[in-house]
């Protein structure tokens, strides 16, 4: 069995969908090939706040189980530099890497590149000879630094020269592969219809042509009456727009199939050329004037002027609409599971239903021993060891829960034999919530339209991460309950050293905030009462000034002992800074605060006398209940305000005594 990985920038991008479809179509005829697909998004350049988490899928696919990699460089280059693409594509050892559209030039790499020169020459020749265009503008994307953008720009200039037309730098607009940018640059350079000094526009992408059309509409410029236009990509919306866009079809499905062929040959050790060309072809529709705007049929003209029919996939709009309605119903069903706050075991009971609604055949959940916390600014190592949590097979009507299988992901991406040995395509998707990354799932999709899985898999992430967190809280709650909500002694040695204040032997600020917040979360989950105290040793500055810092340190140590005697061993006590202390007292109410103050006064007098202190220790407390917030930092701030009022009362009593 050969295992091929595909690194997909974004499942929702049409280019990626067509490319993956081409790969999977090719491998259908090879029962000894498995395909593992992961959506990486764009790491630090992503749109969503936690989109960088998807990059962990790339890290997992470094597994030695993979024999060859296919990288959709043509889409990665929209937000990554060529050097960045080369860098992450060279991390797979000596295994072959097949790049779409861009020659990476790294060791053991292959590329299927577009032959833009012929297609652009056909387009310019068509505009000149069929439509009489003499001044042709270009909508570029050179600002992205993409090799594809420069290739299209250079091919256009060469096509002008080949057809006896002059290149005018003033007729170059910049869109950066973004429709809004294209619209803005055209409106910046053209203030009215009278400023239009060219008769045709060739765009380096259909998406930028959408922005250009918006700009032309605002200026009162019509296509093709006032201006002929041709895009690039032949995106689905190009054949659905009004007017329908003339464009250049990259044959993305064919390019995917060619990359699949090369990947398999390279994985088998066959020798072949490292660069293979993929031919493109023009598609002439309404925006250049080849098809009447009144003609609603799904047709176009090729470069020889022949009438051709659009693909069925593009033409069946009713089917696409009905599928979209069905997808929305499935999303709603999946969201019901998110809102249920299931434990993992409860989720397992619904696993077959979830797999069916999410349009999957198989689903395997693999978790790391401990969650890892990822930061988009730092590289995080992915644990090699993982454990199979649960598995469901729709085809076999079989599911398992916690089979106690621990495996090395560097050797096998999933321990389930059917996934490792049965021919098919599998999606590898990280399971995360915020910065916490719990592991990944490997699933077998039932369909090839990966745009549907963009939402489905996102919901699955929420379902499983919520269940993991909910279950972990319940387990932690049970542990704390069995130990009277006290930290078990098994963790105290090495774990507590980094969280202990050296002087007082209480928790330091870091330890207090971490353990205190966790305790608050559990208390709130259990519906228990809880008090948060902010305490301040009275007069520490005076003690330091009058008796020296050594005596001040002694006062702090003695006060720490007093606090430990006041509160229970189950309460969380820490030194926040110089003379400030924090306490999280579970199952305690505000009625107890006066008793705490009385006990503190009594113990402070006893300790001061027993240690022959030249002063009497004193401490002030402010306390709030766990009601207005569940964030420890905010609760401490509120308790500090109460402490301030307590200090004012003490000063007032002292002043009256004088």
VOFILO-533087 format. One line per field, with one value per residue (C-alpha): y, x, z; residue number from 1; residue in one letter. Coordinates in nm, 3 decimals. Example, Ala and Ser with C-alpha at 12.3 -4.5 7.8 and 13.67 -1.06 7.14 Angstrom:
REM residues 2
py (-0.450_-0.106);
px (1.230_1.367);
pz (0.780_0.714);
nr (1_2);
rest (A_S);
This chain:
REM residues 658
py (0.000_0.342_0.645_0.985_1.308_1.622_1.956_2.170_2.542_2.581_2.335_2.626_2.749_2.624_2.576_2.335_2.146_2.087_1.990_1.734_1.593_1.535_1.354_1.132_1.055_0.932_0.710_0.541_0.299_0.210_-0.016_-0.013_0.364_0.556_0.936_1.146_1.505_1.787_2.147_2.359_2.708_2.967_2.941_3.294_3.455_3.302_3.487_3.335_3.396_3.027_2.919_2.855_2.538_2.371_2.379_2.094_1.866_1.937_1.838_1.510_1.423_1.422_1.063_0.798_0.629_0.883_0.789_1.111_1.459_1.674_2.047_2.290_2.559_2.759_2.854_2.869_3.134_3.379_3.433_3.257_3.363_3.114_3.071_2.986_2.726_2.576_2.569_2.376_2.151_2.045_1.905_1.558_1.407_1.241_1.164_1.310_1.636_1.718_2.087_2.224_2.510_2.617_2.461_2.456_2.355_2.157_1.811_1.526_1.764_1.756_2.021_2.028_2.383_2.577_2.666_3.020_3.150_2.967_3.044_3.415_3.431_3.276_3.531_3.838_3.709_3.651_4.001_4.160_3.958_3.871_4.185_4.442_4.539_4.741_4.874_4.591_4.659_4.404_4.348_4.206_4.050_4.119_4.279_3.928_3.825_3.505_3.330_3.254_3.624_3.716_3.427_3.548_3.907_3.810_3.578_3.861_4.101_3.838_3.775_4.148_4.146_3.831_3.993_4.325_4.524_4.762_4.714_5.030_5.040_5.294_5.024_4.794_4.777_4.596_4.373_4.137_3.847_4.027_4.162_4.464_4.566_4.539_4.755_5.016_5.047_5.087_5.355_5.528_5.555_5.599_5.879_5.858_5.670_5.934_5.822_5.479_5.470_5.097_4.860_4.532_4.409_4.081_3.987_3.750_3.597_3.575_3.699_4.026_4.059_4.055_4.361_4.524_4.475_4.644_4.940_4.955_4.939_5.243_5.428_5.335_5.110_4.800_4.467_4.386_4.697_4.944_4.702_4.342_4.141_3.804_3.651_3.356_3.037_2.958_2.959_2.840_3.196_3.296_3.098_3.222_3.595_3.857_3.881_3.541_3.584_3.485_3.331_3.084_2.737_2.594_2.240_2.215_1.871_1.750_1.912_1.728_1.399_1.465_1.542_1.219_1.020_1.166_1.117_0.746_0.693_0.880_0.680_0.362_0.488_0.543_0.792_1.080_1.447_1.682_1.944_1.861_2.116_2.136_2.300_2.564_2.670_2.986_2.986_3.272_3.373_3.697_3.941_3.948_3.947_3.592_3.482_3.710_3.842_3.734_3.371_3.190_2.849_2.704_2.735_2.898_2.926_2.776_2.936_2.789_2.949_2.621_2.622_2.401_2.299_2.373_2.086_1.927_2.023_2.389_2.361_2.187_2.489_2.334_2.037_2.269_2.470_2.162_2.022_2.349_2.325_1.967_2.073_2.340_2.082_1.863_2.156_2.215_1.849_1.864_2.186_2.014_1.790_2.091_2.251_1.927_1.956_1.577_1.381_1.173_0.859_1.028_1.147_0.790_0.672_0.922_0.854_0.658_0.929_1.196_1.008_0.966_1.329_1.453_1.249_1.023_0.651_0.611_0.831_0.763_0.996_1.005_1.207_1.308_1.206_1.573_1.867_2.087_2.463_2.620_2.978_3.119_3.302_2.993_2.652_2.374_2.012_1.759_1.452_1.132_0.912_0.919_0.703_0.578_0.724_0.600_0.475_0.434_0.261_0.335_0.066_-0.207_-0.068_-0.099_0.131_0.106_0.325_0.352_0.028_0.121_0.137_0.364_0.415_0.612_0.858_0.882_0.520_0.504_0.788_0.567_0.218_0.104_-0.162_-0.063_0.291_0.176_-0.100_-0.024_0.179_0.527_0.896_1.016_1.362_1.432_1.714_1.861_1.874_2.203_2.465_2.804_2.746_2.388_2.114_1.772_1.552_1.480_1.269_1.066_1.035_0.894_1.132_0.999_1.281_1.459_1.809_1.923_2.260_2.077_1.941_2.289_2.346_1.984_1.925_2.262_2.161_1.822_2.002_2.194_1.878_1.678_1.959_2.053_1.691_1.654_1.969_1.885_1.530_1.649_1.895_1.621_1.394_1.675_1.762_1.402_1.391_1.711_1.591_1.262_1.450_1.719_1.943_1.926_1.890_1.532_1.471_1.283_1.611_1.813_1.746_1.850_2.006_2.236_2.351_2.589_2.721_2.782_3.112_3.060_3.286_3.189_2.838_2.934_2.916_3.189_3.414_3.182_2.875_3.054_3.194_2.857_2.635_2.897_2.951_2.576_2.546_2.833_2.668_2.343_2.516_2.699_2.378_2.206_2.499_2.536_2.858_3.000_3.303_3.486_3.678_3.953_4.009_4.264_4.251_4.582_4.810_4.611_4.930_5.063_4.731_4.738_5.103_5.064_4.717_4.622_4.398_4.084_4.152_4.229_3.889_3.726_3.906_3.776_3.417_3.431_3.586_3.308_3.056_3.247_3.240_2.865_2.814_3.033_2.851_2.483_2.259_2.236_2.613_2.761_3.014_3.211_3.510_3.746_4.005_4.173_4.201_4.074_3.732_3.559_3.285_3.078_2.924_2.672_2.610_2.922_3.214_3.580_3.498_3.349_3.658_3.816_3.488_3.492_3.844_3.755_3.442_3.638_3.904_3.634_3.431_3.739_3.846_3.497_3.463_3.812_3.739_3.392_3.528_3.836_4.071_4.444_4.495_4.311_4.144_4.258_4.166_4.305_4.102_4.182_3.907_3.852_3.560_3.362_3.523_3.827_3.666_3.342_3.508_3.503_3.822_4.016_3.864_3.960_4.316_4.329_4.180_4.444_4.716_4.560_4.542_4.912_4.988_4.760_4.951_5.281_5.148_5.037_5.378_5.552_5.337_5.403_5.777_5.775_5.579_5.851);
px (0.000_0.136_0.031_0.016_-0.042_-0.203_-0.138_-0.445_-0.434_-0.812_-1.097_-1.332_-1.122_-1.265_-0.917_-0.831_-1.160_-1.105_-0.742_-0.820_-1.102_-0.848_-0.612_-0.886_-1.030_-0.688_-0.630_-0.971_-0.803_-0.528_-0.650_-0.304_-0.305_-0.430_-0.457_-0.433_-0.554_-0.509_-0.626_-0.341_-0.479_-0.204_-0.038_0.042_-0.135_-0.477_-0.805_-0.940_-0.780_-0.698_-0.660_-0.290_-0.399_-0.469_-0.099_-0.057_-0.204_0.108_0.324_0.136_0.170_0.549_0.485_0.706_0.388_0.367_0.552_0.505_0.357_0.147_0.155_-0.095_0.172_-0.040_-0.272_-0.011_0.175_-0.114_-0.004_0.334_0.657_0.833_1.107_0.844_0.683_1.024_1.104_0.796_0.805_1.161_1.076_0.980_1.326_1.413_1.054_0.930_0.733_0.512_0.430_0.132_0.217_0.544_0.888_1.023_1.372_1.433_1.584_1.360_1.085_0.870_0.643_0.343_0.358_0.111_0.200_0.059_0.235_0.022_-0.310_-0.231_-0.117_-0.452_-0.642_-0.456_-0.481_-0.855_-0.914_-0.719_-0.841_-1.199_-1.294_-1.053_-0.893_-0.572_-0.512_-0.530_-0.490_-0.377_-0.501_-0.197_-0.118_0.255_0.228_0.180_0.529_0.372_0.572_0.239_0.149_0.478_0.446_0.101_0.222_0.528_0.322_0.075_0.355_0.506_0.164_0.127_0.464_0.385_0.065_0.222_0.070_0.254_0.279_0.185_0.283_0.003_-0.248_-0.142_-0.368_-0.280_-0.527_-0.309_-0.550_-0.818_-1.141_-1.159_-0.802_-0.874_-1.185_-0.998_-0.704_-0.930_-1.140_-0.819_-0.694_-1.029_-1.249_-1.517_-1.618_-1.438_-1.105_-1.139_-0.848_-0.830_-1.069_-0.995_-0.884_-0.708_-0.712_-0.468_-0.765_-1.142_-1.175_-0.999_-1.223_-1.521_-1.375_-1.302_-1.662_-1.787_-1.564_-1.680_-2.045_-1.988_-1.827_-2.106_-1.879_-2.047_-1.893_-1.861_-2.022_-1.760_-1.488_-1.396_-1.271_-1.103_-1.016_-0.809_-0.900_-1.247_-1.394_-1.754_-1.877_-1.719_-1.987_-2.264_-2.187_-2.368_-2.222_-2.054_-1.679_-1.452_-1.148_-0.859_-0.928_-0.627_-0.764_-0.712_-0.874_-0.629_-0.338_-0.440_-0.450_-0.105_0.038_-0.120_0.041_0.386_0.351_0.276_0.559_0.802_0.686_0.761_1.108_1.045_1.263_1.092_1.127_1.118_0.911_0.599_0.387_0.010_-0.173_-0.442_-0.717_-0.926_-1.301_-1.475_-1.818_-2.014_-1.765_-1.559_-1.866_-1.842_-2.174_-2.478_-2.578_-2.933_-2.822_-2.883_-2.759_-2.446_-2.212_-1.882_-1.650_-1.302_-0.999_-1.105_-1.450_-1.632_-1.939_-1.886_-2.113_-2.029_-1.962_-2.271_-2.143_-2.167_-2.499_-2.715_-2.795_-3.111_-2.914_-2.655_-2.931_-3.105_-2.775_-2.710_-3.046_-2.970_-2.627_-2.782_-3.011_-2.709_-2.523_-2.819_-2.817_-2.445_-2.487_-2.745_-2.463_-2.243_-2.512_-2.568_-2.233_-2.191_-1.932_-1.707_-1.903_-2.233_-2.081_-1.971_-2.332_-2.422_-2.109_-2.272_-2.534_-2.264_-2.059_-2.365_-2.478_-2.123_-2.117_-1.835_-1.767_-1.512_-1.404_-1.114_-1.036_-0.671_-0.571_-0.236_-0.163_-0.178_-0.309_-0.045_-0.080_0.002_0.099_0.098_0.424_0.611_0.678_0.526_0.639_0.364_0.376_0.450_0.254_-0.123_-0.407_-0.711_-1.013_-1.297_-1.372_-1.682_-1.729_-2.057_-1.997_-1.931_-2.178_-1.905_-1.773_-1.531_-1.461_-1.122_-0.970_-0.649_-0.442_-0.138_0.055_0.342_0.203_0.548_0.504_0.128_-0.120_-0.397_-0.392_-0.719_-0.635_-0.918_-0.782_-0.425_-0.492_-0.816_-0.791_-0.943_-0.906_-0.887_-0.895_-0.667_-0.805_-0.673_-0.898_-0.852_-1.021_-0.854_-0.483_-0.532_-0.468_-0.593_-0.501_-0.663_-0.919_-0.882_-1.202_-1.309_-1.541_-1.830_-1.811_-1.544_-1.692_-1.463_-1.634_-1.911_-1.656_-1.524_-1.820_-1.885_-1.535_-1.527_-1.841_-1.687_-1.391_-1.629_-1.822_-1.517_-1.319_-1.627_-1.675_-1.307_-1.307_-1.641_-1.527_-1.190_-1.367_-1.591_-1.292_-1.101_-1.410_-1.440_-1.073_-1.105_-1.424_-1.265_-0.974_-1.192_-1.108_-0.741_-0.443_-0.327_0.017_0.125_0.176_0.341_0.712_0.847_0.517_0.490_0.853_0.805_0.484_0.607_0.719_1.068_1.024_0.680_0.652_0.304_0.206_0.372_0.160_0.185_0.089_-0.193_-0.346_-0.329_-0.459_-0.696_-0.859_-0.898_-1.063_-1.300_-1.399_-1.480_-1.670_-1.880_-1.940_-2.053_-2.270_-2.077_-2.015_-1.663_-1.489_-1.195_-0.983_-0.731_-0.515_-0.249_0.002_-0.045_0.256_0.525_0.696_0.710_0.856_1.124_1.209_1.216_1.363_1.524_1.427_1.535_1.265_1.023_1.093_1.037_0.703_0.597_0.693_0.509_0.201_0.205_0.191_-0.101_-0.292_-0.237_-0.379_-0.682_-0.779_-0.827_-0.579_-0.826_-0.816_-0.575_-0.337_-0.065_0.165_0.083_0.357_0.550_0.288_-0.016_-0.179_-0.464_-0.696_-0.957_-1.177_-1.420_-1.765_-1.731_-1.978_-1.946_-2.091_-1.754_-1.542_-1.581_-1.468_-1.161_-1.073_-1.129_-0.918_-0.643_-0.630_-0.609_-0.338_-0.133_-0.117_-0.015_0.254_0.394_0.423_0.573_0.842_0.922_0.841_0.880_0.542_0.213_0.140_-0.177_-0.345_-0.645_-0.886_-1.122_-1.351_-1.601_-1.821_-1.803_-2.109_-2.026_-1.742_-1.551_-1.220_-0.978_-0.796_-1.123_-1.241_-0.912_-0.956_-1.304_-1.172_-0.897_-1.164_-1.327_-0.982_-0.932_-1.256_-1.144_-0.813_-1.002_-1.207_-0.892_-0.727_-1.042_-1.052_-0.681_-0.729_-1.017_-0.806_-0.541);
pz (0.000_-0.100_0.103_-0.067_0.128_-0.013_0.158_0.089_0.178_0.211_0.141_0.063_-0.232_-0.562_-0.709_-0.424_-0.465_-0.837_-0.785_-0.511_-0.727_-1.005_-0.767_-0.625_-0.970_-1.080_-0.776_-0.806_-1.047_-0.799_-0.514_-0.356_-0.287_0.015_0.013_0.329_0.292_0.543_0.530_0.664_0.594_0.595_0.938_1.066_0.767_0.835_0.868_1.191_1.529_1.583_1.219_1.283_1.466_1.131_1.054_1.306_1.036_0.829_1.127_1.177_0.807_0.841_0.952_0.795_0.675_0.391_0.070_-0.132_-0.096_-0.327_-0.247_-0.405_-0.438_-0.680_-0.391_-0.115_-0.315_-0.265_0.096_0.130_-0.032_-0.258_0.004_0.268_0.041_-0.030_0.341_0.456_0.148_0.223_0.568_0.446_0.430_0.102_0.009_-0.323_-0.327_-0.626_-0.662_-0.853_-1.093_-0.927_-0.965_-0.608_-0.715_-0.396_-0.377_-0.492_-0.605_-0.918_-1.068_-1.300_-1.437_-1.648_-2.004_-1.992_-2.300_-2.555_-2.384_-2.345_-2.705_-2.809_-2.597_-2.730_-3.087_-3.039_-2.897_-3.182_-3.479_-3.377_-3.182_-3.329_-2.996_-3.019_-2.666_-2.413_-2.041_-1.784_-1.428_-1.248_-0.910_-0.902_-0.558_-0.410_-0.521_-0.656_-0.931_-1.101_-1.104_-1.270_-1.517_-1.629_-1.656_-1.862_-2.083_-2.151_-2.252_-2.480_-2.636_-2.714_-2.886_-3.084_-3.211_-3.305_-3.016_-2.786_-2.411_-2.217_-1.848_-1.789_-1.880_-1.593_-1.286_-0.964_-0.776_-0.574_-0.648_-0.439_-0.591_-0.356_-0.442_-0.813_-0.778_-0.574_-0.816_-1.120_-0.947_-0.840_-1.201_-1.380_-1.249_-1.518_-1.832_-2.036_-1.884_-2.046_-2.293_-2.366_-2.544_-2.364_-2.022_-1.948_-1.579_-1.406_-1.217_-1.242_-0.885_-0.970_-1.275_-1.037_-0.863_-1.198_-1.308_-0.989_-1.067_-1.429_-1.320_-1.097_-1.390_-1.632_-1.840_-1.983_-2.085_-2.370_-2.530_-2.400_-2.300_-2.381_-2.080_-2.023_-1.685_-1.571_-1.374_-1.516_-1.168_-1.134_-1.080_-1.413_-1.598_-1.365_-1.363_-1.570_-1.825_-1.818_-1.807_-2.088_-1.923_-1.939_-1.805_-1.619_-1.634_-1.258_-1.244_-1.509_-1.326_-1.008_-1.200_-1.347_-1.001_-0.872_-1.152_-1.084_-0.706_-0.746_-0.993_-0.768_-0.463_-0.661_-0.748_-1.119_-1.308_-1.490_-1.581_-1.285_-1.469_-1.672_-1.860_-1.831_-2.121_-2.063_-2.300_-2.350_-2.288_-2.471_-2.336_-2.306_-2.151_-2.470_-2.695_-2.837_-2.687_-2.684_-2.339_-2.426_-2.463_-2.131_-2.248_-2.089_-2.387_-2.484_-2.784_-2.798_-2.963_-3.302_-3.273_-3.207_-2.981_-2.674_-2.388_-2.027_-1.788_-1.628_-1.284_-1.379_-1.556_-1.298_-1.081_-0.938_-0.807_-0.654_-0.486_-0.345_-0.216_-0.038_0.143_0.250_0.374_0.595_0.755_0.828_0.983_1.214_1.323_1.398_1.594_1.816_1.939_2.014_2.230_2.422_2.611_2.594_2.782_2.560_2.650_2.563_2.238_2.166_2.198_1.918_1.714_1.432_1.390_1.386_1.125_0.903_0.922_0.859_0.534_0.648_0.605_0.886_1.175_1.410_1.702_1.811_2.120_2.265_2.624_2.725_2.521_2.364_2.363_2.029_1.959_1.607_1.677_1.797_1.647_1.858_1.855_1.797_2.025_1.836_2.076_2.056_2.182_1.995_2.177_1.960_1.611_1.396_1.061_0.883_0.623_0.882_1.137_1.396_1.667_1.961_2.264_2.436_2.306_2.496_2.177_2.207_1.884_1.734_1.476_1.321_1.212_1.160_1.135_1.273_1.431_1.271_1.011_0.777_0.754_0.711_0.460_0.273_-0.045_-0.020_0.059_0.420_0.574_0.868_1.082_1.411_1.719_1.901_2.114_2.137_2.194_2.319_2.062_2.175_1.878_1.544_1.370_1.053_0.853_0.520_0.330_0.124_-0.131_-0.330_-0.291_-0.013_0.022_0.214_0.460_0.537_0.769_0.869_1.000_1.175_1.365_1.447_1.603_1.830_1.917_2.022_2.188_2.394_2.498_2.588_2.802_2.963_3.047_3.179_3.408_3.541_3.606_3.777_3.980_4.096_4.195_4.393_4.557_4.664_4.818_4.979_4.687_4.782_4.553_4.572_4.712_4.401_4.217_4.488_4.434_4.093_3.982_4.282_4.291_3.998_4.153_4.512_4.663_4.802_5.109_5.239_5.085_4.965_4.599_4.395_4.173_3.872_4.074_4.254_3.935_3.756_4.038_4.172_3.832_3.786_4.128_4.047_3.718_3.897_4.178_3.923_3.725_4.047_4.150_4.479_4.668_4.675_4.827_4.674_4.925_4.859_5.170_5.261_5.548_5.735_5.775_5.592_5.472_5.828_5.952_5.678_5.747_6.126_6.176_5.845_5.554_5.738_5.996_5.713_5.558_5.896_5.927_5.585_5.672_6.004_5.839_5.580_5.867_6.017_5.689_5.651_6.002_5.931_5.612_5.540_5.366_5.075_5.016_4.760_4.920_4.741_4.770_4.485_4.538_4.822_5.099_4.907_4.936_4.752_4.876_4.693_4.961_4.814_4.966_5.184_5.203_5.300_5.643_5.732_5.654_5.999_6.159_5.934_6.052_6.419_6.388_6.213_6.487_6.758_6.583_6.492_6.858_6.965_6.696_6.762_7.134_7.085_6.851_7.063_6.777_6.853_6.684_6.645_6.314_6.139_5.811_5.622_5.407_5.120_4.993_4.711_4.616_4.294_4.138_3.926_3.733_3.686_3.596_3.889_3.793_3.785_4.114_4.283_4.158_4.312_4.638_4.640_4.633_4.941_5.102_5.040_5.228_5.512_5.536_5.555_5.847_6.030_5.983_6.107_6.424_6.484_6.443_6.693_6.943_6.932);
nr (1_2_3_4_5_6_7_8_9_10_11_12_13_14_15_16_17_18_19_20_21_22_23_24_25_26_27_28_29_30_31_32_33_34_35_36_37_38_39_40_41_42_43_44_45_46_47_48_49_50_51_52_53_54_55_56_57_58_59_60_61_62_63_64_65_66_67_68_69_70_71_72_73_74_75_76_77_78_79_80_81_82_83_84_85_86_87_88_89_90_91_92_93_94_95_96_97_98_99_100_101_102_103_104_105_106_107_108_109_110_111_112_113_114_115_116_117_118_119_120_121_122_123_124_125_126_127_128_129_130_131_132_133_134_135_136_137_138_139_140_141_142_143_144_145_146_147_148_149_150_151_152_153_154_155_156_157_158_159_160_161_162_163_164_165_166_167_168_169_170_171_172_173_174_175_176_177_178_179_180_181_182_183_184_185_186_187_188_189_190_191_192_193_194_195_196_197_198_199_200_201_202_203_204_205_206_207_208_209_210_211_212_213_214_215_216_217_218_219_220_221_222_223_224_225_226_227_228_229_230_231_232_233_234_235_236_237_238_239_240_241_242_243_244_245_246_247_248_249_250_251_252_253_254_255_256_257_258_259_260_261_262_263_264_265_266_267_268_269_270_271_272_273_274_275_276_277_278_279_280_281_282_283_284_285_286_287_288_289_290_291_292_293_294_295_296_297_298_299_300_301_302_303_304_305_306_307_308_309_310_311_312_313_314_315_316_317_318_319_320_321_322_323_324_325_326_327_328_329_330_331_332_333_334_335_336_337_338_339_340_341_342_343_344_345_346_347_348_349_350_351_352_353_354_355_356_357_358_359_360_361_362_363_364_365_366_367_368_369_370_371_372_373_374_375_376_377_378_379_380_381_382_383_384_385_386_387_388_389_390_391_392_393_394_395_396_397_398_399_400_401_402_403_404_405_406_407_408_409_410_411_412_413_414_415_416_417_418_419_420_421_422_423_424_425_426_427_428_429_430_431_432_433_434_435_436_437_438_439_440_441_442_443_444_445_446_447_448_449_450_451_452_453_454_455_456_457_458_459_460_461_462_463_464_465_466_467_468_469_470_471_472_473_474_475_476_477_478_479_480_481_482_483_484_485_486_487_488_489_490_491_492_493_494_495_496_497_498_499_500_501_502_503_504_505_506_507_508_509_510_511_512_513_514_515_516_517_518_519_520_521_522_523_524_525_526_527_528_529_530_531_532_533_534_535_536_537_538_539_540_541_542_543_544_545_546_547_548_549_550_551_552_553_554_555_556_557_558_559_560_561_562_563_564_565_566_567_568_569_570_571_572_573_574_575_576_577_578_579_580_581_582_583_584_585_586_587_588_589_590_591_592_593_594_595_596_597_598_599_600_601_602_603_604_605_606_607_608_609_610_611_612_613_614_615_616_617_618_619_620_621_622_623_624_625_626_627_628_629_630_631_632_633_634_635_636_637_638_639_640_641_642_643_644_645_646_647_648_649_650_651_652_653_654_655_656_657_658);
rest (X_X_X_X_X_X_X_X_X_X_X_X_X_X_X_X_X_X_X_X_X_X_X_X_X_X_X_X_X_X_X_X_X_X_X_X_X_X_X_X_X_X_X_X_X_X_X_X_X_X_X_X_X_X_X_X_X_X_X_X_X_X_X_X_X_X_X_X_X_X_X_X_X_X_X_X_X_X_X_X_X_X_X_X_X_X_X_X_X_X_X_X_X_X_X_X_X_X_X_X_X_X_X_X_X_X_X_X_X_X_X_X_X_X_X_X_X_X_X_X_X_X_X_X_X_X_X_X_X_X_X_X_X_X_X_X_X_X_X_X_X_X_X_X_X_X_X_X_X_X_X_X_X_X_X_X_X_X_X_X_X_X_X_X_X_X_X_X_X_X_X_X_X_X_X_X_X_X_X_X_X_X_X_X_X_X_X_X_X_X_X_X_X_X_X_X_X_X_X_X_X_X_X_X_X_X_X_X_X_X_X_X_X_X_X_X_X_X_X_X_X_X_X_X_X_X_X_X_X_X_X_X_X_X_X_X_X_X_X_X_X_X_X_X_X_X_X_X_X_X_X_X_X_X_X_X_X_X_X_X_X_X_X_X_X_X_X_X_X_X_X_X_X_X_X_X_X_X_X_X_X_X_X_X_X_X_X_X_X_X_X_X_X_X_X_X_X_X_X_X_X_X_X_X_X_X_X_X_X_X_X_X_X_X_X_X_X_X_X_X_X_X_X_X_X_X_X_X_X_X_X_X_X_X_X_X_X_X_X_X_X_X_X_X_X_X_X_X_X_X_X_X_X_X_X_X_X_X_X_X_X_X_X_X_X_X_X_X_X_X_X_X_X_X_X_X_X_X_X_X_X_X_X_X_X_X_X_X_X_X_X_X_X_X_X_X_X_X_X_X_X_X_X_X_X_X_X_X_X_X_X_X_X_X_X_X_X_X_X_X_X_X_X_X_X_X_X_X_X_X_X_X_X_X_X_X_X_X_X_X_X_X_X_X_X_X_X_X_X_X_X_X_X_X_X_X_X_X_X_X_X_X_X_X_X_X_X_X_X_X_X_X_X_X_X_X_X_X_X_X_X_X_X_X_X_X_X_X_X_X_X_X_X_X_X_X_X_X_X_X_X_X_X_X_X_X_X_X_X_X_X_X_X_X_X_X_X_X_X_X_X_X_X_X_X_X_X_X_X_X_X_X_X_X_X_X_X_X_X_X_X_X_X_X_X_X_X_X_X_X_X_X_X_X_X_X_X_X_X_X_X_X_X_X_X_X_X_X_X_X_X_X_X_X_X_X_X_X_X_X_X_X_X_X_X_X_X_X_X_X_X_X_X_X_X_X_X_X_X_X_X_X_X_X_X_X_X_X_X_X_X_X_X_X_X_X_X_X_X_X_X_X_X_X_X_X_X_X_X_X_X_X_X_X_X_X_X_X_X_X_X_X_X_X_X_X_X_X_X_X_X_X_X_X_X_X_X_X);
